[in-house]
Amino acid sequence: MTSTLSIAFRHPVVRLSMIAIFLFGFTGAATSPYQSVIGIAELGLSDGFYSILIFTAAAVNVVASLWVGVLADRIGNYRILLMTVMTFGIVGYGLIYAVPMAASFVVCTLIILPVYNAMNSLLFANVRAVANAGGGRDAAAINSGVRAAISVAWVLVPGLVALVLTGSGSMMPAYLLACLGCVANLALVYFKLPAGKGTPPPIDRRHSFIASFAEVLSPKVFARLMAVSLITSTLHVNAAVQPLIITGAAGGKVTDIGAIVGIIAFLEVVFIFVWARIQLHLHPVTALAAGTALYAVYLTLLGFSSAPWHVYALTPLSAFAAAALISIPITYIQDLIADRPGLGSSLISVNLFLSGGLSAILFALGTRFSDYSGTSELGACAGMLGFALLIYLDGRHTARRSAR
């Protein structure tokens, strides 16, 4: 863990990016737990309309992330683009707080904030460009350090925001806190991130928007994206069924949900660095396959849980395997288009969209033909399907590289 942190902190741009992505995680952790309550309970949106709004916003985020990623590769200046998307965050969160109406909530959630959320892939593109400049050897360690910063935000922020909102008649101040987080991030980038000197990279036909989108949809890239999305969809399935199993089949209480989620989130931060260390000795595909197999075992055992202590006992396994699934795919996905840090990192958003959609399908099928425990086991099957597809696509290449 210490060596991974030293690698991540070695470059000043990476250090700054870790702080920036922590603040990005702060804005999400401050608002996401309350978004549905604010939209539906406080502003009067219907359940069906809210579902369509969230799905469409996710699609807009994918398009925005791809567009920003291509633009980053074309102009070679991450500072300007980061400041631009951060401004979208200030406007989006600030408008929802200042004008608490259904119309402002819909416009910001659908258009403005999805552009701001492109900052996630843009920051990973920035640090990947740093790693590429050093030969790419430390990409996994750098990505792990940056990704851990988001997890730290999700460990610390929800509880702090809950304390701030205690006694408040509205949860809307969470958006004010997010707006202030964006302001702090903008100031950080403006005053501390180097402007980036030198000439922009050469532009050829491959760097056009249409050619870039076609490269994303090419069989070589998209098939591997689907494999990873099947694997990471298991995280979404777990997020949906775990609380229901805890309070249902396992006979636990609502307080057990918070305790278990908190334990897992804390352990994930530690295990992210453990997996970064493991990747020094294993090929990323092998490490991801191992993490997938372990998470499938966890989901299967979760489906058999019949007492609260069963779920508590699974938290180390869940956190260890989940840490692999939230950190290793970042580098693997970037490597699909390794010479284009912007476009390659924008695939992170594509993966999130695909995995979210797949998990919704799995949840619908599982609850239609079984119960929540059966849905957990169906998620394990989906993960192993992604595992098989990953090995089919890259297993032979991994074996040849290991043989050398």
Contacts in CASP RR format, 6 or more apart in sequence:
PFRMAT RR
TARGET T0000
AUTHOR 0000-0000-0000
METHOD contacts of the structure
MODEL  1
MTSTLSIAFRHPVVRLSMIAIFLFGFTGAATSPYQSVIGIAELGLSDGFY
SILIFTAAAVNVVASLWVGVLADRIGNYRILLMTVMTFGIVGYGLIYAVP
MAASFVVCTLIILPVYNAMNSLLFANVRAVANAGGGRDAAAINSGVRAAI
SVAWVLVPGLVALVLTGSGSMMPAYLLACLGCVANLALVYFKLPAGKGTP
PPIDRRHSFIASFAEVLSPKVFARLMAVSLITSTLHVNAAVQPLIITGAA
GGKVTDIGAIVGIIAFLEVVFIFVWARIQLHLHPVTALAAGTALYAVYLT
LLGFSSAPWHVYALTPLSAFAAAALISIPITYIQDLIADRPGLGSSLISV
NLFLSGGLSAILFALGTRFSDYSGTSELGACAGMLGFALLIYLDGRHTAR
RSAR
1 270 0 8 1.000
1 273 0 8 1.000
1 274 0 8 1.000
1 277 0 8 1.000
3 141 0 8 1.000
3 277 0 8 1.000
4 141 0 8 1.000
4 144 0 8 1.000
4 145 0 8 1.000
4 273 0 8 1.000
4 276 0 8 1.000
4 277 0 8 1.000
5 145 0 8 1.000
5 273 0 8 1.000
7 138 0 8 1.000
7 141 0 8 1.000
7 142 0 8 1.000
8 14 0 8 1.000
8 15 0 8 1.000
8 18 0 8 1.000
8 141 0 8 1.000
8 142 0 8 1.000
8 144 0 8 1.000
8 145 0 8 1.000
8 146 0 8 1.000
9 15 0 8 1.000
9 18 0 8 1.000
10 138 0 8 1.000
11 130 0 8 1.000
11 142 0 8 1.000
13 126 0 8 1.000
13 127 0 8 1.000
13 130 0 8 1.000
13 193 0 8 1.000
13 194 0 8 1.000
14 127 0 8 1.000
14 130 0 8 1.000
14 142 0 8 1.000
14 146 0 8 1.000
16 188 0 8 1.000
16 189 0 8 1.000
16 192 0 8 1.000
16 193 0 8 1.000
17 123 0 8 1.000
17 126 0 8 1.000
17 127 0 8 1.000
17 146 0 8 1.000
18 145 0 8 1.000
18 146 0 8 1.000
18 149 0 8 1.000
19 149 0 8 1.000
19 188 0 8 1.000
20 82 0 8 1.000
20 123 0 8 1.000
20 185 0 8 1.000
20 188 0 8 1.000
20 189 0 8 1.000
21 120 0 8 1.000
21 123 0 8 1.000
21 146 0 8 1.000
21 149 0 8 1.000
21 150 0 8 1.000
22 149 0 8 1.000
22 150 0 8 1.000
22 152 0 8 1.000
22 153 0 8 1.000
23 153 0 8 1.000
23 181 0 8 1.000
23 182 0 8 1.000
23 184 0 8 1.000
23 185 0 8 1.000
23 188 0 8 1.000
24 119 0 8 1.000
24 120 0 8 1.000
24 123 0 8 1.000
24 150 0 8 1.000
24 153 0 8 1.000
24 185 0 8 1.000
25 149 0 8 1.000
25 150 0 8 1.000
25 153 0 8 1.000
25 154 0 8 1.000
25 157 0 8 1.000
26 153 0 8 1.000
26 157 0 8 1.000
26 177 0 8 1.000
26 178 0 8 1.000
26 181 0 8 1.000
27 89 0 8 1.000
27 93 0 8 1.000
27 178 0 8 1.000
27 181 0 8 1.000
27 182 0 8 1.000
28 153 0 8 1.000
28 157 0 8 1.000
28 178 0 8 1.000
29 153 0 8 1.000
29 154 0 8 1.000
29 156 0 8 1.000
29 157 0 8 1.000
29 158 0 8 1.000
29 161 0 8 1.000
30 157 0 8 1.000
30 158 0 8 1.000
30 161 0 8 1.000
30 174 0 8 1.000
30 175 0 8 1.000
30 177 0 8 1.000
30 178 0 8 1.000
31 93 0 8 1.000
31 174 0 8 1.000
31 175 0 8 1.000
31 178 0 8 1.000
33 158 0 8 1.000
33 161 0 8 1.000
34 165 0 8 1.000
34 171 0 8 1.000
34 174 0 8 1.000
35 109 0 8 1.000
36 50 0 8 1.000
37 171 0 8 1.000
38 96 0 8 1.000
38 105 0 8 1.000
38 170 0 8 1.000
38 171 0 8 1.000
38 172 0 8 1.000
38 174 0 8 1.000
38 175 0 8 1.000
39 45 0 8 1.000
39 50 0 8 1.000
39 102 0 8 1.000
39 105 0 8 1.000
40 46 0 8 1.000
40 47 0 8 1.000
40 50 0 8 1.000
42 100 0 8 1.000
42 170 0 8 1.000
42 171 0 8 1.000
42 172 0 8 1.000
43 100 0 8 1.000
43 101 0 8 1.000
43 102 0 8 1.000
43 105 0 8 1.000
44 102 0 8 1.000
45 53 0 8 1.000
45 102 0 8 1.000
45 105 0 8 1.000
45 106 0 8 1.000
53 106 0 8 1.000
53 109 0 8 1.000
53 110 0 8 1.000
54 109 0 8 1.000
56 110 0 8 1.000
57 109 0 8 1.000
57 110 0 8 1.000
57 113 0 8 1.000
57 114 0 8 1.000
58 114 0 8 1.000
58 352 0 8 1.000
58 353 0 8 1.000
58 356 0 8 1.000
59 353 0 8 1.000
60 110 0 8 1.000
60 111 0 8 1.000
60 114 0 8 1.000
60 115 0 8 1.000
61 114 0 8 1.000
61 115 0 8 1.000
61 117 0 8 1.000
61 118 0 8 1.000
61 349 0 8 1.000
61 353 0 8 1.000
62 349 0 8 1.000
62 350 0 8 1.000
62 353 0 8 1.000
64 114 0 8 1.000
64 115 0 8 1.000
64 117 0 8 1.000
64 118 0 8 1.000
65 117 0 8 1.000
65 118 0 8 1.000
65 120 0 8 1.000
65 121 0 8 1.000
65 122 0 8 1.000
65 346 0 8 1.000
65 348 0 8 1.000
65 349 0 8 1.000
65 350 0 8 1.000
66 212 0 8 1.000
66 213 0 8 1.000
66 216 0 8 1.000
66 343 0 8 1.000
66 346 0 8 1.000
66 349 0 8 1.000
66 350 0 8 1.000
67 118 0 8 1.000
67 209 0 8 1.000
68 81 0 8 1.000
68 85 0 8 1.000
68 115 0 8 1.000
68 118 0 8 1.000
68 121 0 8 1.000
68 122 0 8 1.000
68 342 0 8 1.000
68 346 0 8 1.000
69 118 0 8 1.000
69 121 0 8 1.000
69 122 0 8 1.000
69 125 0 8 1.000
69 342 0 8 1.000
69 343 0 8 1.000
69 344 0 8 1.000
69 345 0 8 1.000
69 346 0 8 1.000
70 207 0 8 1.000
70 209 0 8 1.000
70 212 0 8 1.000
70 342 0 8 1.000
70 343 0 8 1.000
70 346 0 8 1.000
71 81 0 8 1.000
72 78 0 8 1.000
72 81 0 8 1.000
72 122 0 8 1.000
72 125 0 8 1.000
72 341 0 8 1.000
72 342 0 8 1.000
73 201 0 8 1.000
73 207 0 8 1.000
73 212 0 8 1.000
73 340 0 8 1.000
73 341 0 8 1.000
73 342 0 8 1.000
73 343 0 8 1.000
74 200 0 8 1.000
74 201 0 8 1.000
74 203 0 8 1.000
74 207 0 8 1.000
75 81 0 8 1.000
75 200 0 8 1.000
76 200 0 8 1.000
76 201 0 8 1.000
77 195 0 8 1.000
77 196 0 8 1.000
77 200 0 8 1.000
78 122 0 8 1.000
78 125 0 8 1.000
78 126 0 8 1.000
78 129 0 8 1.000
78 193 0 8 1.000
79 189 0 8 1.000
79 193 0 8 1.000
79 194 0 8 1.000
79 195 0 8 1.000
79 196 0 8 1.000
81 122 0 8 1.000
82 119 0 8 1.000
82 122 0 8 1.000
82 123 0 8 1.000
82 126 0 8 1.000
82 189 0 8 1.000
82 193 0 8 1.000
83 186 0 8 1.000
83 189 0 8 1.000
83 190 0 8 1.000
85 115 0 8 1.000
85 116 0 8 1.000
85 118 0 8 1.000
85 119 0 8 1.000
85 122 0 8 1.000
86 116 0 8 1.000
86 119 0 8 1.000
86 182 0 8 1.000
86 185 0 8 1.000
86 186 0 8 1.000
86 189 0 8 1.000
87 186 0 8 1.000
88 112 0 8 1.000
88 113 0 8 1.000
88 115 0 8 1.000
88 116 0 8 1.000
89 112 0 8 1.000
89 113 0 8 1.000
89 116 0 8 1.000
89 178 0 8 1.000
89 179 0 8 1.000
89 182 0 8 1.000
90 179 0 8 1.000
90 182 0 8 1.000
90 183 0 8 1.000
90 186 0 8 1.000
91 108 0 8 1.000
91 112 0 8 1.000
92 108 0 8 1.000
92 112 0 8 1.000
92 113 0 8 1.000
92 116 0 8 1.000
92 179 0 8 1.000
93 108 0 8 1.000
93 113 0 8 1.000
93 175 0 8 1.000
93 176 0 8 1.000
93 178 0 8 1.000
93 179 0 8 1.000
93 182 0 8 1.000
94 175 0 8 1.000
94 176 0 8 1.000
94 178 0 8 1.000
94 179 0 8 1.000
95 104 0 8 1.000
95 107 0 8 1.000
95 108 0 8 1.000
95 112 0 8 1.000
96 104 0 8 1.000
96 105 0 8 1.000
96 108 0 8 1.000
96 109 0 8 1.000
96 172 0 8 1.000
96 175 0 8 1.000
97 172 0 8 1.000
97 173 0 8 1.000
97 175 0 8 1.000
97 176 0 8 1.000
97 179 0 8 1.000
100 170 0 8 1.000
100 172 0 8 1.000
116 182 0 8 1.000
117 349 0 8 1.000
118 346 0 8 1.000
118 349 0 8 1.000
120 348 0 8 1.000
120 349 0 8 1.000
121 342 0 8 1.000
121 345 0 8 1.000
121 346 0 8 1.000
121 347 0 8 1.000
121 348 0 8 1.000
121 349 0 8 1.000
122 342 0 8 1.000
122 345 0 8 1.000
123 146 0 8 1.000
124 143 0 8 1.000
124 146 0 8 1.000
124 330 0 8 1.000
124 334 0 8 1.000
124 345 0 8 1.000
124 348 0 8 1.000
125 341 0 8 1.000
125 342 0 8 1.000
125 344 0 8 1.000
125 345 0 8 1.000
125 346 0 8 1.000
126 341 0 8 1.000
127 142 0 8 1.000
127 143 0 8 1.000
127 146 0 8 1.000
128 139 0 8 1.000
128 142 0 8 1.000
128 143 0 8 1.000
128 334 0 8 1.000
128 341 0 8 1.000
128 342 0 8 1.000
128 344 0 8 1.000
128 345 0 8 1.000
129 341 0 8 1.000
129 342 0 8 1.000
130 142 0 8 1.000
131 137 0 8 1.000
131 138 0 8 1.000
131 139 0 8 1.000
131 142 0 8 1.000
131 143 0 8 1.000
132 139 0 8 1.000
132 338 0 8 1.000
132 339 0 8 1.000
132 341 0 8 1.000
139 331 0 8 1.000
139 334 0 8 1.000
139 335 0 8 1.000
140 276 0 8 1.000
140 279 0 8 1.000
140 280 0 8 1.000
140 284 0 8 1.000
140 328 0 8 1.000
140 331 0 8 1.000
141 276 0 8 1.000
141 279 0 8 1.000
141 280 0 8 1.000
143 327 0 8 1.000
143 330 0 8 1.000
143 331 0 8 1.000
143 334 0 8 1.000
144 272 0 8 1.000
144 273 0 8 1.000
144 275 0 8 1.000
144 276 0 8 1.000
144 327 0 8 1.000
145 272 0 8 1.000
145 273 0 8 1.000
145 276 0 8 1.000
147 272 0 8 1.000
147 326 0 8 1.000
147 327 0 8 1.000
147 330 0 8 1.000
148 269 0 8 1.000
148 272 0 8 1.000
148 273 0 8 1.000
148 327 0 8 1.000
151 265 0 8 1.000
151 268 0 8 1.000
151 269 0 8 1.000
151 272 0 8 1.000
151 326 0 8 1.000
152 269 0 8 1.000
154 265 0 8 1.000
155 262 0 8 1.000
155 265 0 8 1.000
155 266 0 8 1.000
155 269 0 8 1.000
161 174 0 8 1.000
161 177 0 8 1.000
164 173 0 8 1.000
164 174 0 8 1.000
164 177 0 8 1.000
165 171 0 8 1.000
165 173 0 8 1.000
165 174 0 8 1.000
201 207 0 8 1.000
205 211 0 8 1.000
206 212 0 8 1.000
206 215 0 8 1.000
212 340 0 8 1.000
212 343 0 8 1.000
215 221 0 8 1.000
215 337 0 8 1.000
215 343 0 8 1.000
216 222 0 8 1.000
216 225 0 8 1.000
216 337 0 8 1.000
216 343 0 8 1.000
216 347 0 8 1.000
216 350 0 8 1.000
220 336 0 8 1.000
221 336 0 8 1.000
221 337 0 8 1.000
221 347 0 8 1.000
223 389 0 8 1.000
223 393 0 8 1.000
224 332 0 8 1.000
224 336 0 8 1.000
224 390 0 8 1.000
224 393 0 8 1.000
224 394 0 8 1.000
225 333 0 8 1.000
225 336 0 8 1.000
225 347 0 8 1.000
225 350 0 8 1.000
225 351 0 8 1.000
225 354 0 8 1.000
226 354 0 8 1.000
226 386 0 8 1.000
226 389 0 8 1.000
227 386 0 8 1.000
227 389 0 8 1.000
227 390 0 8 1.000
227 393 0 8 1.000
228 288 0 8 1.000
228 329 0 8 1.000
228 332 0 8 1.000
228 333 0 8 1.000
228 351 0 8 1.000
228 355 0 8 1.000
228 386 0 8 1.000
228 390 0 8 1.000
229 351 0 8 1.000
229 354 0 8 1.000
229 355 0 8 1.000
229 356 0 8 1.000
229 358 0 8 1.000
230 355 0 8 1.000
230 358 0 8 1.000
230 382 0 8 1.000
230 383 0 8 1.000
230 385 0 8 1.000
230 386 0 8 1.000
230 389 0 8 1.000
231 288 0 8 1.000
231 292 0 8 1.000
231 295 0 8 1.000
231 325 0 8 1.000
231 329 0 8 1.000
231 383 0 8 1.000
231 386 0 8 1.000
231 387 0 8 1.000
231 390 0 8 1.000
232 325 0 8 1.000
232 326 0 8 1.000
232 329 0 8 1.000
232 351 0 8 1.000
232 352 0 8 1.000
232 355 0 8 1.000
233 354 0 8 1.000
233 355 0 8 1.000
233 356 0 8 1.000
233 357 0 8 1.000
233 358 0 8 1.000
233 359 0 8 1.000
233 362 0 8 1.000
233 379 0 8 1.000
233 382 0 8 1.000
233 383 0 8 1.000
234 292 0 8 1.000
234 295 0 8 1.000
234 296 0 8 1.000
234 299 0 8 1.000
234 325 0 8 1.000
234 359 0 8 1.000
234 379 0 8 1.000
234 380 0 8 1.000
234 382 0 8 1.000
234 383 0 8 1.000
235 295 0 8 1.000
235 322 0 8 1.000
235 325 0 8 1.000
235 326 0 8 1.000
235 355 0 8 1.000
235 359 0 8 1.000
236 355 0 8 1.000
236 356 0 8 1.000
236 357 0 8 1.000
236 358 0 8 1.000
236 359 0 8 1.000
236 360 0 8 1.000
237 299 0 8 1.000
237 359 0 8 1.000
237 362 0 8 1.000
237 363 0 8 1.000
237 375 0 8 1.000
237 376 0 8 1.000
237 378 0 8 1.000
237 379 0 8 1.000
237 382 0 8 1.000
238 298 0 8 1.000
238 299 0 8 1.000
238 302 0 8 1.000
238 318 0 8 1.000
238 322 0 8 1.000
238 376 0 8 1.000
240 359 0 8 1.000
240 363 0 8 1.000
240 375 0 8 1.000
241 302 0 8 1.000
241 363 0 8 1.000
241 372 0 8 1.000
241 373 0 8 1.000
241 375 0 8 1.000
241 376 0 8 1.000
242 257 0 8 1.000
242 260 0 8 1.000
242 261 0 8 1.000
242 302 0 8 1.000
242 311 0 8 1.000
242 376 0 8 1.000
243 257 0 8 1.000
244 372 0 8 1.000
245 302 0 8 1.000
245 303 0 8 1.000
245 305 0 8 1.000
245 311 0 8 1.000
245 372 0 8 1.000
245 373 0 8 1.000
245 376 0 8 1.000
246 252 0 8 1.000
246 256 0 8 1.000
246 257 0 8 1.000
246 260 0 8 1.000
246 308 0 8 1.000
246 311 0 8 1.000
247 253 0 8 1.000
247 254 0 8 1.000
247 256 0 8 1.000
247 257 0 8 1.000
248 372 0 8 1.000
249 303 0 8 1.000
249 305 0 8 1.000
249 306 0 8 1.000
249 371 0 8 1.000
249 372 0 8 1.000
249 373 0 8 1.000
250 305 0 8 1.000
250 306 0 8 1.000
250 307 0 8 1.000
250 308 0 8 1.000
250 310 0 8 1.000
250 311 0 8 1.000
251 306 0 8 1.000
251 307 0 8 1.000
251 308 0 8 1.000
252 308 0 8 1.000
253 308 0 8 1.000
256 308 0 8 1.000
256 311 0 8 1.000
256 312 0 8 1.000
259 312 0 8 1.000
260 311 0 8 1.000
260 312 0 8 1.000
260 315 0 8 1.000
263 312 0 8 1.000
263 315 0 8 1.000
263 319 0 8 1.000
264 315 0 8 1.000
264 318 0 8 1.000
264 319 0 8 1.000
264 322 0 8 1.000
265 319 0 8 1.000
266 319 0 8 1.000
267 315 0 8 1.000
267 316 0 8 1.000
267 319 0 8 1.000
267 320 0 8 1.000
267 323 0 8 1.000
268 319 0 8 1.000
268 322 0 8 1.000
268 323 0 8 1.000
268 326 0 8 1.000
270 323 0 8 1.000
271 319 0 8 1.000
271 320 0 8 1.000
271 322 0 8 1.000
271 323 0 8 1.000
271 324 0 8 1.000
272 323 0 8 1.000
272 326 0 8 1.000
272 327 0 8 1.000
274 320 0 8 1.000
274 323 0 8 1.000
275 287 0 8 1.000
275 323 0 8 1.000
275 324 0 8 1.000
275 327 0 8 1.000
275 328 0 8 1.000
276 327 0 8 1.000
278 287 0 8 1.000
279 287 0 8 1.000
279 328 0 8 1.000
279 331 0 8 1.000
282 290 0 8 1.000
283 398 0 8 1.000
283 401 0 8 1.000
283 402 0 8 1.000
284 328 0 8 1.000
284 331 0 8 1.000
284 332 0 8 1.000
284 335 0 8 1.000
285 332 0 8 1.000
285 390 0 8 1.000
285 391 0 8 1.000
285 394 0 8 1.000
285 395 0 8 1.000
285 397 0 8 1.000
285 398 0 8 1.000
286 398 0 8 1.000
286 402 0 8 1.000
287 324 0 8 1.000
287 328 0 8 1.000
288 324 0 8 1.000
288 325 0 8 1.000
288 328 0 8 1.000
288 329 0 8 1.000
288 332 0 8 1.000
288 390 0 8 1.000
289 387 0 8 1.000
289 390 0 8 1.000
289 391 0 8 1.000
290 324 0 8 1.000
291 321 0 8 1.000
291 324 0 8 1.000
291 325 0 8 1.000
291 328 0 8 1.000
292 321 0 8 1.000
292 324 0 8 1.000
292 325 0 8 1.000
292 383 0 8 1.000
292 384 0 8 1.000
292 386 0 8 1.000
292 387 0 8 1.000
292 390 0 8 1.000
293 384 0 8 1.000
293 387 0 8 1.000
294 317 0 8 1.000
294 320 0 8 1.000
294 321 0 8 1.000
294 324 0 8 1.000
295 318 0 8 1.000
295 321 0 8 1.000
295 322 0 8 1.000
295 324 0 8 1.000
295 325 0 8 1.000
295 380 0 8 1.000
295 383 0 8 1.000
296 379 0 8 1.000
296 380 0 8 1.000
296 381 0 8 1.000
296 383 0 8 1.000
296 384 0 8 1.000
296 387 0 8 1.000
297 317 0 8 1.000
297 321 0 8 1.000
297 380 0 8 1.000
298 314 0 8 1.000
298 317 0 8 1.000
298 318 0 8 1.000
298 321 0 8 1.000
299 376 0 8 1.000
299 377 0 8 1.000
299 379 0 8 1.000
299 380 0 8 1.000
300 376 0 8 1.000
300 377 0 8 1.000
300 380 0 8 1.000
301 310 0 8 1.000
301 314 0 8 1.000
301 317 0 8 1.000
302 311 0 8 1.000
302 314 0 8 1.000
302 318 0 8 1.000
302 373 0 8 1.000
302 376 0 8 1.000
303 372 0 8 1.000
303 373 0 8 1.000
303 374 0 8 1.000
303 376 0 8 1.000
303 377 0 8 1.000
304 310 0 8 1.000
304 373 0 8 1.000
305 311 0 8 1.000
305 314 0 8 1.000
305 373 0 8 1.000
329 351 0 8 1.000
330 348 0 8 1.000
333 344 0 8 1.000
333 345 0 8 1.000
333 347 0 8 1.000
333 348 0 8 1.000
333 351 0 8 1.000
334 341 0 8 1.000
334 344 0 8 1.000
334 345 0 8 1.000
334 347 0 8 1.000
334 348 0 8 1.000
336 344 0 8 1.000
336 347 0 8 1.000
337 343 0 8 1.000
337 344 0 8 1.000
337 347 0 8 1.000
338 344 0 8 1.000
358 382 0 8 1.000
362 375 0 8 1.000
362 378 0 8 1.000
362 379 0 8 1.000
362 382 0 8 1.000
363 375 0 8 1.000
365 375 0 8 1.000
365 378 0 8 1.000
366 374 0 8 1.000
366 375 0 8 1.000
366 378 0 8 1.000
367 375 0 8 1.000
370 377 0 8 1.000
370 378 0 8 1.000
END
